[in-house]
Amino acid sequence: MSYPHIKRAARLIRQGARFVATNDDPTFPTPEGPAPATGTIVAAVRAASGTAPHVVGKPHPAMFEAALGDRDPAAAVMVGDRLDTDIRGARRMGMSALLLRREDEQPQHCETEVTPDRVITSLSDLLNESVRHDA
């Protein structure tokens, strides 16, 4: 992504193109700390075009509604690595939520009062637990 890309996107949006963003996460966690994510680019295009995007990804409902279909949200669980998008979006929909955090990862510092049902360090934690319960 470079200046010419942002410039072109802003021009097209001002000419009537629909501005849809998959998500607006400003950062994502890495072992070195937060790194710029899609929301960083979305913010640049928004500023340049003067238009807010239609966000279809977490924590906005569209993605959850598409994934759930006609299923009961209370019978579903979201496994995600971000409190402010994954866990918040699940809670808004009435779903259970598990926070996936690597053992070496520092807890997130974000302005949210949302909490997961549980913190896990790997998806195998869930499989191992399921096997123990089935035995």
N, CA and C atoms as an extended XYZ file, in Angstrom:
405
Properties=species:S:1:pos:R:3:atomname:S:1:resname:S:1:resid:I:1 pbc="F F F"
N         0.857       -1.164        0.000 N   MET     1
C         0.000        0.000        0.000 CA  MET     1
C         0.901        1.223        0.000 C   MET     1
N         0.630        2.122       -0.874 N   SER     2
C         1.456        3.323       -0.987 CA  SER     2
C         0.561        4.542       -1.236 C   SER     2
N         1.185        5.702       -1.241 N   TYR     3
C         0.458        6.945       -1.467 CA  TYR     3
C        -0.405        6.892       -2.730 C   TYR     3
N         0.126        6.435       -3.870 N   PRO     4
C        -0.729        6.379       -5.067 CA  PRO     4
C        -1.979        5.507       -4.875 C   PRO     4
N        -1.875        4.436       -4.110 N   HIS     5
C        -3.036        3.582       -3.850 CA  HIS     5
C        -4.095        4.342       -3.045 C   HIS     5
N        -3.658        5.025       -2.006 N   ILE     6
C        -4.580        5.797       -1.164 CA  ILE     6
C        -5.233        6.913       -1.991 C   ILE     6
N        -4.426        7.575       -2.791 N   LYS     7
C        -4.926        8.652       -3.640 CA  LYS     7
C        -5.992        8.139       -4.606 C   LYS     7
N        -5.725        7.009       -5.248 N   ARG     8
C        -6.679        6.437       -6.202 CA  ARG     8
C        -7.958        5.997       -5.497 C   ARG     8
N        -7.810        5.336       -4.357 N   ALA     9
C        -8.994        4.880       -3.608 CA  ALA     9
C        -9.864        6.065       -3.219 C   ALA     9
N        -9.243        7.128       -2.720 N   ALA    10
C       -10.003        8.309       -2.304 CA  ALA    10
C       -10.730        8.931       -3.497 C   ALA    10
N       -10.062        8.998       -4.628 N   ARG    11
C       -10.686        9.572       -5.827 CA  ARG    11
C       -11.883        8.737       -6.266 C   ARG    11
N       -11.717        7.429       -6.293 N   LEU    12
C       -12.811        6.550       -6.706 CA  LEU    12
C       -13.999        6.641       -5.753 C   LEU    12
N       -13.725        6.723       -4.476 N   ILE    13
C       -14.807        6.844       -3.491 CA  ILE    13
C       -15.540        8.171       -3.673 C   ILE    13
N       -14.798        9.241       -3.870 N   ARG    14
C       -15.434       10.548       -4.104 CA  ARG    14
C       -16.272       10.537       -5.378 C   ARG    14
N       -15.916        9.665       -6.335 N   GLN    15
C       -16.676        9.550       -7.594 CA  GLN    15
C       -17.843        8.570       -7.475 C   GLN    15
N       -18.038        8.008       -6.294 N   GLY    16
C       -19.204        7.161       -6.093 CA  GLY    16
C       -18.938        5.702       -5.767 C   GLY    16
N       -17.681        5.258       -5.775 N   ALA    17
C       -17.398        3.867       -5.414 CA  ALA    17
C       -17.773        3.637       -3.954 C   ALA    17
N       -18.265        2.461       -3.650 N   ARG    18
C       -18.639        2.124       -2.280 CA  ARG    18
C       -17.369        1.769       -1.500 C   ARG    18
N       -17.231        2.322       -0.322 N   PHE    19
C       -16.065        2.102        0.536 CA  PHE    19
C       -16.432        1.033        1.554 C   PHE    19
N       -15.939       -0.182        1.331 N   VAL    20
C       -16.202       -1.308        2.222 CA  VAL    20
C       -14.875       -1.767        2.798 C   VAL    20
N       -14.837       -1.930        4.108 N   ALA    21
C       -13.622       -2.401        4.785 CA  ALA    21
C       -13.896       -3.745        5.440 C   ALA    21
N       -12.943       -4.640        5.336 N   THR    22
C       -13.106       -5.947        5.974 CA  THR    22
C       -13.025       -5.835        7.487 C   THR    22
N       -12.254       -4.883        7.972 N   ASN    23
C       -12.192       -4.594        9.405 CA  ASN    23
C       -11.532       -3.246        9.584 C   ASN    23
N       -11.614       -2.724       10.796 N   ASP    24
C       -10.964       -1.440       11.059 CA  ASP    24
C       -10.007       -1.535       12.248 C   ASP    24
N        -9.420       -2.729       12.440 N   ASP    25
C        -8.425       -2.910       13.497 CA  ASP    25
C        -7.210       -2.036       13.201 C   ASP    25
N        -6.868       -1.114       14.090 N   PRO    26
C        -5.700       -0.270       13.831 CA  PRO    26
C        -4.388       -1.037       13.946 C   PRO    26
N        -4.347       -2.070       14.787 N   THR    27
C        -3.126       -2.862       14.971 CA  THR    27
C        -3.486       -4.330       15.141 C   THR    27
N        -2.464       -5.177       15.079 N   PHE    28
C        -2.626       -6.580       15.450 CA  PHE    28
C        -1.418       -6.977       16.282 C   PHE    28
N        -1.603       -7.952       17.187 N   PRO    29
C        -0.511       -8.319       18.083 CA  PRO    29
C         0.571       -9.127       17.375 C   PRO    29
N         1.829       -8.833       17.698 N   THR    30
C         2.977       -9.610       17.230 CA  THR    30
C         3.912       -9.798       18.421 C   THR    30
N         4.866      -10.714       18.335 N   PRO    31
C         5.824      -10.869       19.445 CA  PRO    31
C         6.606       -9.588       19.752 C   PRO    31
N         6.770       -8.727       18.748 N   GLU    32
C         7.486       -7.469       18.952 CA  GLU    32
C         6.591       -6.346       19.469 C   GLU    32
N         5.315       -6.617       19.600 N   GLY    33
C         4.353       -5.591       20.003 CA  GLY    33
C         3.389       -5.323       18.869 C   GLY    33
N         2.461       -4.377       19.065 N   PRO    34
C         1.454       -4.102       18.037 CA  PRO    34
C         2.071       -3.663       16.715 C   PRO    34
N         1.481       -4.152       15.613 N   ALA    35
C         1.901       -3.775       14.261 CA  ALA    35
C         0.709       -3.169       13.534 C   ALA    35
N         0.947       -2.273       12.578 N   PRO    36
C        -0.166       -1.681       11.830 CA  PRO    36
C        -1.005       -2.748       11.144 C   PRO    36
N        -2.315       -2.559       11.191 N   ALA    37
C        -3.246       -3.503       10.572 CA  ALA    37
C        -4.127       -2.779        9.563 C   ALA    37
N        -5.119       -3.468        9.065 N   THR    38
C        -6.003       -2.940        8.029 CA  THR    38
C        -6.596       -1.585        8.395 C   THR    38
N        -6.958       -1.402        9.667 N   GLY    39
C        -7.563       -0.148       10.096 CA  GLY    39
C        -6.677        1.064        9.874 C   GLY    39
N        -5.376        0.852        9.857 N   THR    40
C        -4.448        1.951        9.589 CA  THR    40
C        -4.644        2.464        8.169 C   THR    40
N        -4.790        1.537        7.236 N   ILE    41
C        -5.009        1.906        5.835 CA  ILE    41
C        -6.413        2.472        5.651 C   ILE    41
N        -7.383        1.852        6.312 N   VAL    42
C        -8.767        2.339        6.249 CA  VAL    42
C        -8.828        3.787        6.736 C   VAL    42
N        -8.111        4.087        7.814 N   ALA    43
C        -8.118        5.453        8.354 CA  ALA    43
C        -7.530        6.441        7.350 C   ALA    43
N        -6.478        6.037        6.644 N   ALA    44
C        -5.875        6.929        5.643 CA  ALA    44
C        -6.851        7.195        4.497 C   ALA    44
N        -7.513        6.154        4.018 N   VAL    45
C        -8.467        6.321        2.919 CA  VAL    45
C        -9.677        7.137        3.384 C   VAL    45
N       -10.110        6.894        4.612 N   ARG    46
C       -11.236        7.664        5.160 CA  ARG    46
C       -10.886        9.150        5.228 C   ARG    46
N        -9.695        9.451        5.725 N   ALA    47
C        -9.271       10.853        5.830 CA  ALA    47
C        -9.158       11.493        4.449 C   ALA    47
N        -8.611       10.753        3.493 N   ALA    48
C        -8.407       11.310        2.156 CA  ALA    48
C        -9.708       11.443        1.370 C   ALA    48
N       -10.665       10.558        1.617 N   SER    49
C       -11.908       10.595        0.848 CA  SER    49
C       -13.016       11.378        1.533 C   SER    49
N       -12.885       11.575        2.851 N   GLY    50
C       -13.946       12.236        3.602 CA  GLY    50
C       -15.173       11.353        3.772 C   GLY    50
N       -14.995       10.048        3.601 N   THR    51
C       -16.107        9.096        3.659 CA  THR    51
C       -15.807        7.988        4.650 C   THR    51
N       -16.787        7.675        5.484 N   ALA    52
C       -16.640        6.557        6.421 CA  ALA    52
C       -16.927        5.250        5.683 C   ALA    52
N       -16.164        4.194        5.978 N   PRO    53
C       -16.404        2.917        5.304 CA  PRO    53
C       -17.573        2.158        5.904 C   PRO    53
N       -18.103        1.245        5.137 N   HIS    54
C       -19.043        0.253        5.655 CA  HIS    54
C       -18.158       -0.919        6.081 C   HIS    54
N       -18.060       -1.149        7.386 N   VAL    55
C       -17.174       -2.192        7.896 CA  VAL    55
C       -17.976       -3.473        8.076 C   VAL    55
N       -17.513       -4.540        7.454 N   VAL    56
C       -18.239       -5.805        7.502 CA  VAL    56
C       -17.604       -6.820        8.449 C   VAL    56
N       -16.435       -6.512        8.984 N   GLY    57
C       -15.744       -7.452        9.863 CA  GLY    57
C       -15.950       -7.130       11.332 C   GLY    57
N       -15.303       -7.906       12.158 N   LYS    58
C       -15.421       -7.760       13.609 CA  LYS    58
C       -15.003       -6.361       14.042 C   LYS    58
N       -15.634       -5.792       15.038 N   PRO    59
C       -16.698       -6.302       15.889 CA  PRO    59
C       -18.097       -6.002       15.352 C   PRO    59
N       -18.201       -5.544       14.134 N   HIS    60
C       -19.486       -5.184       13.544 CA  HIS    60
C       -20.320       -6.439       13.271 C   HIS    60
N       -21.627       -6.338       13.315 N   PRO    61
C       -22.494       -7.526       13.256 CA  PRO    61
C       -22.491       -8.302       11.942 C   PRO    61
N       -22.202       -7.684       10.815 N   ALA    62
C       -22.376       -8.353        9.518 CA  ALA    62
C       -21.650       -9.692        9.439 C   ALA    62
N       -20.390       -9.738        9.879 N   MET    63
C       -19.636      -10.981        9.798 CA  MET    63
C       -20.233      -12.055       10.697 C   MET    63
N       -20.598      -11.671       11.904 N   PHE    64
C       -21.178      -12.625       12.845 CA  PHE    64
C       -22.516      -13.153       12.332 C   PHE    64
N       -23.333      -12.262       11.784 N   GLU    65
C       -24.632      -12.675       11.249 CA  GLU    65
C       -24.460      -13.649       10.090 C   GLU    65
N       -23.479      -13.376        9.233 N   ALA    66
C       -23.228      -14.273        8.102 CA  ALA    66
C       -22.739      -15.633        8.594 C   ALA    66
N       -21.868      -15.635        9.585 N   ALA    67
C       -21.332      -16.899       10.101 CA  ALA    67
C       -22.398      -17.701       10.843 C   ALA    67
N       -23.248      -17.019       11.575 N   LEU    68
C       -24.257      -17.716       12.367 CA  LEU    68
C       -25.427      -18.223       11.531 C   LEU    68
N       -25.776      -17.488       10.483 N   GLY    69
C       -26.962      -17.863        9.716 CA  GLY    69
C       -28.167      -17.827       10.634 C   GLY    69
N       -28.917      -18.929       10.689 N   ASP    70
C       -30.094      -18.965       11.564 CA  ASP    70
C       -29.812      -19.675       12.886 C   ASP    70
N       -28.523      -19.914       13.172 N   ARG    71
C       -28.154      -20.569       14.434 CA  ARG    71
C       -28.295      -19.616       15.609 C   ARG    71
N       -28.519      -20.184       16.770 N   ASP    72
C       -28.639      -19.424       18.011 CA  ASP    72
C       -27.255      -18.946       18.453 C   ASP    72
N       -27.031      -17.633       18.578 N   PRO    73
C       -25.723      -17.132       19.019 CA  PRO    73
C       -25.288      -17.700       20.372 C   PRO    73
N       -26.243      -18.002       21.228 N   ALA    74
C       -25.899      -18.538       22.548 CA  ALA    74
C       -25.283      -19.936       22.457 C   ALA    74
N       -25.455      -20.607       21.326 N   ALA    75
C       -24.889      -21.949       21.148 CA  ALA    75
C       -23.556      -21.915       20.405 C   ALA    75
N       -23.043      -20.711       20.125 N   ALA    76
C       -21.797      -20.562       19.372 CA  ALA    76
C       -20.710      -19.975       20.266 C   ALA    76
N       -19.474      -20.167       19.850 N   VAL    77
C       -18.345      -19.581       20.579 CA  VAL    77
C       -17.394      -18.929       19.576 C   VAL    77
N       -16.886      -17.769       19.938 N   MET    78
C       -15.903      -17.057       19.129 CA  MET    78
C       -14.546      -17.271       19.774 C   MET    78
N       -13.571      -17.688       18.979 N   VAL    79
C       -12.191      -17.775       19.449 CA  VAL    79
C       -11.435      -16.694       18.709 C   VAL    79
N       -10.869      -15.740       19.444 N   GLY    80
C       -10.172      -14.640       18.799 CA  GLY    80
C        -8.998      -14.152       19.610 C   GLY    80
N        -8.161      -13.331       18.971 N   ASP    81
C        -6.960      -12.841       19.641 CA  ASP    81
C        -7.042      -11.363       20.026 C   ASP    81
N        -8.203      -10.761       19.860 N   ARG    82
C        -8.344       -9.338       20.204 CA  ARG    82
C        -9.593       -9.118       21.051 C   ARG    82
N        -9.400       -8.431       22.176 N   LEU    83
C       -10.534       -8.094       23.032 CA  LEU    83
C       -11.468       -7.104       22.359 C   LEU    83
N       -10.892       -6.087       21.718 N   ASP    84
C       -11.690       -4.980       21.204 CA  ASP    84
C       -12.448       -5.291       19.924 C   ASP    84
N       -12.129       -6.387       19.246 N   THR    85
C       -12.880       -6.741       18.042 CA  THR    85
C       -13.517       -8.118       18.184 C   THR    85
N       -12.697       -9.137       18.348 N   ASP    86
C       -13.216      -10.511       18.401 CA  ASP    86
C       -14.142      -10.725       19.592 C   ASP    86
N       -13.650      -10.414       20.770 N   ILE    87
C       -14.414      -10.684       21.986 CA  ILE    87
C       -15.594       -9.710       22.093 C   ILE    87
N       -15.362       -8.436       21.797 N   ARG    88
C       -16.453       -7.452       21.830 CA  ARG    88
C       -17.566       -7.817       20.840 C   ARG    88
N       -17.198       -8.196       19.632 N   GLY    89
C       -18.192       -8.562       18.639 CA  GLY    89
C       -19.011       -9.768       19.066 C   GLY    89
N       -18.341      -10.765       19.636 N   ALA    90
C       -19.050      -11.951       20.119 CA  ALA    90
C       -20.038      -11.580       21.219 C   ALA    90
N       -19.598      -10.758       22.138 N   ARG    91
C       -20.471      -10.347       23.243 CA  ARG    91
C       -21.694       -9.584       22.728 C   ARG    91
N       -21.489       -8.705       21.752 N   ARG    92
C       -22.617       -7.951       21.186 CA  ARG    92
C       -23.663       -8.874       20.585 C   ARG    92
N       -23.209      -10.030       20.086 N   MET    93
C       -24.123      -10.977       19.450 CA  MET    93
C       -24.699      -11.989       20.436 C   MET    93
N       -24.223      -11.977       21.679 N   GLY    94
C       -24.706      -12.926       22.673 CA  GLY    94
C       -23.988      -14.259       22.638 C   GLY    94
N       -22.766      -14.257       22.131 N   MET    95
C       -21.974      -15.481       22.009 CA  MET    95
C       -20.971      -15.618       23.153 C   MET    95
N       -20.554      -16.844       23.420 N   SER    96
C       -19.422      -17.087       24.307 CA  SER    96
C       -18.163      -16.650       23.567 C   SER    96
N       -17.109      -16.340       24.325 N   ALA    97
C       -15.897      -15.836       23.691 CA  ALA    97
C       -14.653      -16.318       24.421 C   ALA    97
N       -13.696      -16.849       23.649 N   LEU    98
C       -12.420      -17.290       24.180 CA  LEU    98
C       -11.321      -16.420       23.583 C   LEU    98
N       -10.429      -15.939       24.432 N   LEU    99
C        -9.305      -15.131       23.974 CA  LEU    99
C        -8.095      -16.033       23.795 C   LEU    99
N        -7.554      -16.065       22.590 N   LEU   100
C        -6.367      -16.845       22.277 CA  LEU   100
C        -5.149      -15.941       22.451 C   LEU   100
N        -4.299      -16.287       23.399 N   ARG   101
C        -3.107      -15.478       23.661 CA  ARG   101
C        -1.910      -16.423       23.777 C   ARG   101
N        -0.889      -16.146       22.984 N   ARG   102
C         0.337      -16.937       23.072 CA  ARG   102
C         0.930      -16.806       24.469 C   ARG   102
N         1.628      -17.836       24.909 N   GLU   103
C         2.216      -17.819       26.250 CA  GLU   103
C         3.175      -16.654       26.437 C   GLU   103
N         3.899      -16.262       25.370 N   ASP   104
C         4.878      -15.183       25.478 CA  ASP   104
C         4.287      -13.801       25.225 C   ASP   104
N         2.992      -13.730       24.949 N   GLU   105
C         2.349      -12.461       24.609 CA  GLU   105
C         1.916      -11.709       25.863 C   GLU   105
N         2.166      -10.431       25.851 N   GLN   106
C         1.736       -9.589       26.952 CA  GLN   106
C         0.242       -9.309       26.815 C   GLN   106
N        -0.464       -9.169       27.937 N   PRO   107
C        -1.891       -8.834       27.851 CA  PRO   107
C        -2.097       -7.534       27.089 C   PRO   107
N        -3.218       -7.461       26.377 N   GLN   108
C        -3.554       -6.260       25.612 CA  GLN   108
C        -3.898       -5.106       26.535 C   GLN   108
N        -3.499       -3.941       26.122 N   HIS   109
C        -3.910       -2.731       26.821 CA  HIS   109
C        -4.812       -1.980       25.865 C   HIS   109
N        -6.095       -2.204       26.003 N   CYS   110
C        -7.047       -1.505       25.147 CA  CYS   110
C        -8.190       -1.023       26.027 C   CYS   110
N        -8.839       -0.002       25.551 N   GLU   111
C        -9.921        0.593       26.327 CA  GLU   111
C       -11.207       -0.164       26.074 C   GLU   111
N       -11.375       -1.252       26.823 N   THR   112
C       -12.595       -2.035       26.719 CA  THR   112
C       -12.853       -2.722       28.049 C   THR   112
N       -14.089       -2.851       28.368 N   GLU   113
C       -14.465       -3.548       29.587 CA  GLU   113
C       -14.921       -4.961       29.259 C   GLU   113
N       -14.746       -5.357       28.026 N   VAL   114
C       -15.156       -6.674       27.577 CA  VAL   114
C       -14.164       -7.712       28.091 C   VAL   114
N       -14.692       -8.811       28.591 N   THR   115
C       -13.824       -9.885       29.065 CA  THR   115
C       -14.232      -11.200       28.401 C   THR   115
N       -13.256      -12.066       28.153 N   PRO   116
C       -13.574      -13.369       27.568 CA  PRO   116
C       -14.082      -14.323       28.642 C   PRO   116
N       -14.702      -15.404       28.206 N   ASP   117
C       -15.097      -16.453       29.133 CA  ASP   117
C       -13.855      -17.169       29.668 C   ASP   117
N       -12.848      -17.216       28.808 N   ARG   118
C       -11.627      -17.926       29.175 CA  ARG   118
C       -10.494      -17.472       28.270 C   ARG   118
N        -9.258      -17.555       28.776 N   VAL   119
C        -8.067      -17.282       27.976 CA  VAL   119
C        -7.383      -18.615       27.718 C   VAL   119
N        -7.053      -18.865       26.445 N   ILE   120
C        -6.344      -20.081       26.083 CA  ILE   120
C        -5.054      -19.698       25.368 C   ILE   120
N        -4.080      -20.605       25.352 N   THR   121
C        -2.808      -20.313       24.686 CA  THR   121
C        -2.666      -21.043       23.359 C   THR   121
N        -3.603      -21.944       23.059 N   SER   122
C        -3.559      -22.662       21.789 CA  SER   122
C        -4.902      -23.329       21.559 C   SER   122
N        -5.219      -23.550       20.295 N   LEU   123
C        -6.464      -24.251       19.991 CA  LEU   123
C        -6.413      -25.694       20.484 C   LEU   123
N        -5.207      -26.240       20.603 N   SER   124
C        -5.100      -27.605       21.125 CA  SER   124
C        -5.571      -27.671       22.578 C   SER   124
N        -5.555      -26.542       23.295 N   ASP   125
C        -6.112      -26.511       24.657 CA  ASP   125
C        -7.571      -26.970       24.624 C   ASP   125
N        -8.303      -26.531       23.621 N   LEU   126
C        -9.711      -26.897       23.505 CA  LEU   126
C        -9.878      -28.367       23.153 C   LEU   126
N        -9.040      -28.845       22.235 N   LEU   127
C        -9.132      -30.242       21.835 CA  LEU   127
C        -8.765      -31.158       22.993 C   LEU   127
N        -7.695      -30.827       23.709 N   ASN   128
C        -7.277      -31.637       24.846 CA  ASN   128
C        -8.351      -31.664       25.917 C   ASN   128
N        -8.966      -30.531       26.166 N   GLU   129
C       -10.025      -30.461       27.166 CA  GLU   129
C       -11.222      -31.290       26.728 C   GLU   129
N       -11.556      -31.226       25.429 N   SER   130
C       -12.691      -31.989       24.920 CA  SER   130
C       -12.441      -33.488       25.080 C   SER   130
N       -11.225      -33.935       24.801 N   VAL   131
C       -10.889      -35.347       24.939 CA  VAL   131
C       -11.008      -35.765       26.409 C   VAL   131
N       -10.550      -34.926       27.334 N   ARG   132
C       -10.630      -35.252       28.766 CA  ARG   132
C       -12.087      -35.374       29.206 C   ARG   132
N       -12.960      -34.490       28.687 N   HIS   133
C       -14.377      -34.526       29.074 CA  HIS   133
C       -15.089      -35.746       28.472 C   HIS   133
N       -14.655      -36.192       27.302 N   ASP   134
C       -15.294      -37.316       26.639 CA  ASP   134
C       -14.854      -38.655       27.231 C   ASP   134
N       -13.730      -38.692       27.909 N   ALA   135
C       -13.186      -39.950       28.451 CA  ALA   135
C       -13.971      -40.451       29.638 C   ALA   135
